Every structure is written in structure tokens, then in C-alpha cells.
């Protein structure tokens, strides 16, 4: 199974979803956003490489103004901006959250 959790910058979970492991992260993210305890719009979602899907990134921005930020692969033509790199350093917040669950 795969656990998808959206937390705010204060480490408070606003959405928790459990799905089978064979579903792409971008599909699960849509479910997590829809089931959130608060309406998520005009936000930045910082994700890991499992979320790499540029079409989904474009669609989620156009429909909800959510900026999905994930680290680009090292061999990718597309590279992260300096601002994205700075925001990706905040992934430790969710990683620590998962560590505390264990």
C-alpha cells in the first residue's frame, strides 16, 4: 500500500490517503487534494521524484493554481529553477513527519 499525506508548513496533516501501490502518484495526489480538510488552491505542493509528470503539473496548475514542485531527474532536459531547488529543501518536513509515524 501507498500512503499519501499532504501537510502544511506547520507539520499538520490536511489530507491522508491510503491506496494500492500500483497507482501513479499523480492520480493519488488528485484524490488527496479533493479529500483535504481545507480547500487547496493557489498553493505549492512539494513532492518527490515519484510525482514527475509534466502534463499533470500543467493541468493541476491550470485547474487549481497549484504549483507542483518535484526534483527533475539528473538526465532531464528540464531543470528546476533556483526557487524550486530552495523549496525542495523543505521536503525534510514531510520526511520527518513519516519518520515520526514509524
Secondary structure, DSSP 4 states (H G I P E B T S, - for coil): -EEEEEE-TTS-EEEEEEE-TTS-HHHHHHHHHHT-SS---S-EEEE-GGG--HHHHHHHHHHH--EEEEPPPTT-SS---HHHHHHHGGGHHHHHHHHHH-
